[in-house]
Amino acid sequence: MTQSRGRARFGILVPFTNTNLEPDMTLLRPDGVSLHFARLGGYDRDEIPGSDQMHGLGDADLDEPLHLLQGVRPEVIFYGCTSATLTHGVAFDRALAARIKDSSGAETVTAAGALVHALNFLGVTSIGFASPYVSAINDMAVRFLSDTGIGTAALSEVDETLDNYGQGEMSPEAVFNLGLAADHPKAEAIVLSCTDMRSVETIARLERALGKPVISSNQAMMFQAMQLGGIASSLPGYGRLLERKRR
């Protein structure tokens, strides 16, 4: 029988319209780790999540959700939106993580920073990038990754402009096809970016189809948090990144 607590507590900041980050973290939860969530505002749910909206989310006040999350004394806090810091750049992403850590006393991972951390861990310098974002955010994501030394060999975008709920409503099959379209001979790995896209259920199948690692925002956050929390468990079924037991 798995244990729901006793090993570590992970606190997770979730954009308030996001419907998939919590289920994904439940799938990825190591034995003995409990998960605690607080919701983030700072954007209009009825607007298209374009670069201005996501930029605004990155600037939103975190004091109240962080205060509430600190009530459970988490060892690690996740900032669970990738595009909110992709649209600001690498320096902002790192500064945000540092600010959350200074405020809470908890180790901190951001979704965008965790993608970079995972790719660096695997020694990947060229990727195929897939997301449900509008084109402007994808362009910012490519620049963000380039600034960390990671090139993008191919970019896969959705055919229509998705609203805040449409991103989360993509089926795993649609995510799989989006990932396939991001493949390129020069891509050493595929990145599925967005904490509200149902990528976790697709990772293993996509790795089998392409023969290369697949990294998603939520999988990468859990990987980095486990490292920070000293949790060496392997998590089979969710990609090469999590399947190897670490010391």
C-alpha positions in Angstrom: 0.0 0.0 0.0 1.3 3.5 -0.9 1.6 6.1 1.8 0.2 9.6 1.2 2.5 11.4 3.7 5.5 11.1 5.9 8.3 11.6 3.4 7.9 15.2 2.1 5.3 17.9 1.4 5.2 19.6 -2.0 3.3 22.9 -2.3 2.1 23.8 -5.8 0.9 27.2 -7.2 -1.7 26.6 -9.9 -3.2 29.1 -12.3 -6.9 29.2 -11.4 -8.3 27.9 -14.7 -5.8 25.0 -14.9 -7.5 21.6 -14.7 -4.6 19.2 -15.4 -1.7 20.1 -13.2 -3.3 18.6 -10.1 -4.3 15.3 -11.7 -0.8 15.1 -13.3 0.9 15.6 -9.9 -1.3 12.9 -8.4 -0.1 10.5 -11.2 3.5 11.5 -10.6 3.4 11.6 -6.8 6.2 9.5 -5.2 5.2 7.3 -2.2 5.2 9.2 1.0 4.9 12.7 -0.6 1.8 14.8 0.0 0.7 17.4 -2.4 -0.8 20.8 -1.4 -2.2 23.3 -3.9 -3.0 27.0 -4.0 -4.6 28.8 -6.9 -3.1 31.9 -8.7 -5.1 34.7 -10.2 -3.9 37.7 -12.1 -5.5 37.1 -15.5 -8.9 37.1 -17.2 -10.2 33.6 -17.7 -12.3 34.8 -20.7 -9.4 36.2 -22.7 -7.1 34.3 -25.0 -3.9 33.4 -23.1 -1.6 35.5 -25.3 1.8 36.9 -24.4 0.3 40.0 -22.6 -1.9 37.9 -20.4 0.8 35.4 -19.5 3.2 38.3 -18.9 0.7 39.7 -16.5 0.3 36.4 -14.7 4.1 36.4 -14.2 3.8 39.8 -12.6 0.8 38.9 -10.4 1.0 39.3 -6.6 2.0 36.0 -5.0 1.7 37.1 -1.4 -1.7 35.6 -0.5 -1.4 32.2 -2.3 2.2 31.9 -0.9 1.0 32.8 2.6 -1.7 30.1 2.4 0.6 27.5 1.0 3.2 28.1 3.7 0.6 27.0 6.2 1.5 23.4 5.4 5.3 24.0 5.7 6.2 22.5 2.3 9.8 21.4 1.6 9.5 22.3 -2.1 7.2 24.8 -3.8 6.3 24.6 -7.5 5.5 27.6 -9.6 3.1 25.8 -12.0 2.8 27.9 -15.1 5.4 27.6 -17.9 4.4 30.5 -20.1 4.1 33.0 -17.3 7.9 33.1 -17.0 8.8 32.1 -20.5 7.3 35.5 -21.6 9.6 37.4 -19.2 12.9 35.7 -19.8 15.5 33.6 -18.0 16.6 36.3 -15.5 13.0 36.8 -14.4 12.4 33.1 -14.0 15.4 32.6 -11.8 14.6 35.7 -9.8 11.1 34.5 -9.2 12.3 31.2 -7.9 14.7 33.0 -5.6 12.0 35.3 -4.4 9.6 32.5 -3.5 12.4 30.6 -1.7 13.4 33.7 0.3 9.8 34.3 1.2 8.8 30.8 2.1 12.0 29.1 3.2 11.2 26.2 0.8 13.2 25.0 -2.2 11.5 26.3 -5.3 11.1 25.1 -8.9 9.5 26.9 -11.8 8.0 25.1 -14.7 10.2 26.8 -17.3 13.3 26.5 -15.2 12.5 22.8 -14.6 12.4 22.1 -18.3 15.9 23.6 -18.7 17.1 21.7 -15.7 15.8 18.4 -17.1 17.4 19.0 -20.5 20.7 20.0 -18.9 20.6 16.8 -16.8 20.1 14.7 -20.0 22.8 16.6 -21.8 20.4 17.8 -24.5 21.3 20.9 -26.5 18.8 20.7 -29.4 15.0 19.9 -29.1 11.7 19.7 -30.9 9.3 22.1 -29.1 5.5 21.5 -28.9 2.9 23.5 -27.1 -0.7 24.8 -27.2 0.4 28.4 -27.0 -0.2 31.2 -29.5 2.7 31.8 -31.9 4.0 34.8 -30.1 4.6 32.8 -26.9 6.2 30.0 -28.8 8.7 32.5 -30.3 9.4 33.7 -26.7 9.9 30.1 -25.6 12.4 29.5 -28.3 14.4 32.6 -27.3 14.2 31.6 -23.6 15.6 28.2 -24.3 18.3 29.7 -26.7 19.4 32.0 -23.9 20.1 28.8 -21.8 22.1 27.2 -24.6 19.3 25.0 -25.9 18.4 25.2 -29.6 15.1 24.4 -31.2 15.3 22.3 -34.3 11.6 22.1 -34.9 8.4 23.9 -33.6 5.0 22.3 -33.5 1.9 24.5 -32.9 -1.8 23.9 -32.7 -3.9 24.8 -35.7 -6.4 27.0 -33.8 -6.1 29.7 -31.1 -7.1 28.0 -27.8 -8.6 29.8 -24.8 -7.7 29.1 -21.2 -9.9 26.1 -21.2 -9.1 24.8 -24.7 -5.5 24.1 -23.7 -6.5 21.8 -21.0 -9.2 20.1 -23.1 -6.7 18.8 -25.7 -6.9 15.0 -25.6 -3.8 12.8 -25.0 -4.1 11.7 -28.6 -4.0 15.4 -29.8 -0.9 15.9 -27.6 0.7 12.8 -29.0 0.3 14.1 -32.5 1.5 17.5 -31.6 4.6 15.9 -30.1 5.2 13.8 -33.2 5.0 16.9 -35.4 7.9 18.5 -33.3 10.3 15.7 -34.2 13.4 16.5 -36.3 16.6 14.5 -37.0 18.6 17.2 -35.1 16.3 17.1 -32.1 17.8 15.1 -29.2 14.6 15.3 -27.2 11.0 16.6 -27.5 9.6 19.2 -25.1 5.9 19.3 -24.4 5.4 22.7 -22.8 2.4 23.8 -20.7 1.3 22.7 -17.2 -2.3 22.4 -18.4 -1.7 20.2 -21.4 -2.3 16.4 -20.9 1.3 15.5 -21.7 2.1 13.2 -18.8 -0.2 10.5 -20.2 1.5 10.7 -23.5 5.2 10.7 -22.6 5.9 7.0 -22.6 4.1 6.4 -25.9 5.8 9.2 -27.6 9.2 8.0 -26.4 8.5 4.6 -27.8 7.4 6.1 -31.1 10.4 8.4 -31.5 13.2 6.6 -29.6 14.3 9.8 -27.8 13.5 11.4 -24.4 10.3 13.4 -24.0 10.1 16.1 -21.4 6.9 17.8 -20.1 6.5 20.8 -17.8 4.9 18.8 -15.0 7.2 15.8 -15.3 10.2 18.1 -15.2 9.0 19.9 -12.1 8.5 16.7 -10.3 11.9 15.5 -11.3 13.6 18.6 -10.0 11.5 18.6 -6.8 12.5 15.0 -6.1 16.1 15.9 -6.4 15.7 18.9 -4.1 13.8 16.8 -1.6 16.4 14.0 -1.6 13.8 11.5 -3.0 15.6 8.8 -5.1 12.6 6.7 -6.2 12.1 5.8 -9.8 8.7 6.5 -11.3 8.1 4.1 -14.2 5.7 4.9 -17.0 6.4 8.6 -17.3 9.5 8.8 -19.4 13.2 8.1 -19.1 13.7 11.2 -17.0 11.8 9.7 -14.0 12.4 6.0 -14.6 16.1 5.8 -13.5 16.6 5.6 -9.8 18.8 8.4 -8.5 21.1 8.5 -5.5 
